[in-house]
């Protein structure tokens, strides 16, 4: 996974991944939830201005 992660990070991109967990197979979309939690944690390390941009983009996408 590092061979994919490093080029993306070098271009200021975000890399997220989720892993199937046999003990959470009864939780719908558990691996997607894990991946998006990873994205949120990465976004929270950004400057406040960048977080506001993500907030606006997200609100536009959900139509609010």
C-alpha positions in Angstrom: 0.0 0.0 0.0 2.9 2.3 0.6 3.8 2.3 -3.1 0.4 4.0 -3.7 0.3 6.1 -0.6 3.6 8.0 -1.1 2.9 9.4 -4.7 -0.6 10.6 -3.6 0.7 12.2 -0.5 3.5 13.9 -2.4 0.9 15.6 -4.6 -1.1 16.8 -1.5 -3.7 14.2 -2.1 -5.6 12.2 0.4 -5.3 8.4 0.7 -8.0 6.5 2.4 -8.4 2.8 2.9 -10.9 0.4 4.6 -10.3 -3.2 5.5 -12.8 -5.9 5.7 -13.2 -7.2 9.2 -14.8 -10.6 9.6 -16.1 -9.6 13.1 -17.9 -6.6 11.7 -19.5 -8.4 8.7 -23.0 -7.7 10.2 -22.2 -3.9 10.0 -23.2 -2.6 6.6 -20.5 -0.7 4.8 -18.1 -1.1 7.8 -15.0 -0.8 5.5 -16.3 2.4 3.9 -17.0 3.9 7.3 -13.5 3.1 8.3 -12.1 4.7 5.2 -14.1 7.9 5.6 -13.1 8.1 9.3 -9.5 8.1 8.0 -10.3 10.9 5.6 -11.9 13.0 8.3 -8.9 12.5 10.6 -6.6 13.7 7.7 -8.8 16.7 7.0 -8.8 17.8 10.7 -5.0 18.2 10.5 -5.4 20.9 7.9 -5.5 24.6 8.5 -8.8 26.2 9.4 -9.2 27.8 6.0 -8.8 24.4 4.2 -11.3 22.8 6.6 -13.8 25.6 5.8 -13.3 24.9 2.0 -14.1 21.2 2.6 -17.1 22.2 4.7 -18.5 24.3 1.9 -17.8 21.6 -0.7 -19.5 19.0 1.4 -22.6 21.2 2.0 -22.9 21.9 -1.7 -22.7 18.2 -2.5 -25.5 17.3 0.0 -27.6 20.2 -1.2 -27.7 22.5 1.8 
